[in-house]
Amino acid sequence: MSLYQLYASIPQADWVGGLKSRFPQAPLVNGYRVLVFTNRDYLKLAEQYNDKDFIELQSGDIISAIESGQDAWLVCDVNNIREVIKYFTPPELIGE
Amino acid sequence: MYLNKKDLSLKKSSKYLNLFDLGESYIPKSVINYVAQLDGVTQYWQLSAPIQLDLSGFALEFDYSVISQDTTNGLFSNDKGLGGFSAYERVSSGRLATFYYETISGTLNSTLFGSAGSDLGLLTFRFEKIGNDLTVTAGSRNITVSSSEFTDDFIVKFIGRAASLYALGYFKNFRVFNSSSVLTNEIPLTNKAQGATQLATVGSVNATMVNYTESVWKDESTL
């Protein structure tokens, strides 16, 4: 099984409510915490939190979902999460 | 013709079996050199304790994989963000076009223009303070500036991060030397079996990857 990373943007309340100890340094992005895990752990996480809606989305849809405050857990790959984080927390300006 | 259990036991008792086993054991196995690939947005190395560089002189060096992607990559910092002694690099248009480091007294820009492709890949970065001179080397390029502007205390706490700038790539062979050129800290950052926390081979400061997953480990020859 090829192993790769996935990212779930979840509401801050869900992180505080049970995932803080497992993902203590999950970045905070506009009120959502970004969890990092492998594709192998994805199913386990979905089973463990089967009361949550896991939705796999592209960056643009994740940004919209975050801005509208959806309760779903928004799952994507590394390229999409880069765009999401860059959108909400653009890197500090650096002189040329 | 299929072997049944009886045939197999006969084969196992054969005097040729040892030669057969020996042959298998002599198949050369390639050694994989693993490195931990940071994702550029959530992952970096946090030291178990801040490393205080020798104020009378030091060398801080590490290998870092410069990629062609146009991103600004934090290399190291204290936890003061970009206000402390920190460094980052940026590749633009396929070149290591600009290289910066910042001090508490403001930004000092060091420009290291490389020809296309020549400054990409695994480079050794070295920050060496001798007297009031601070020489920054990246690969074959270097620049020396006066360190008199530095009012910082030269403490390193993060590798692969400077404030909101995260490194996209991998680090290895993180080393610190004191003013007598004695190696005081070394963390190879290449031991897959150790997982998230990489142990020092010199000194007592280890490094733990924040937001680690086991999939960060890659065969260096494939990168």
Interface residues (C-beta under 8 A of the other chain):
Chain A: L3 Y4 Q5 Y7 F23 Q25 A26 P27 V34 V36 F37 T38 N39 D41 V78 I81 R82 I85 K86 T89 P91 E92 I94 G95 E96
Chain B: D39 G40 V41 T42 Q43 T72 L82 Y88 R90 T98 Y100 T107 N109 A163 S164 L165 V210 N211 T213 E214 S215 V216
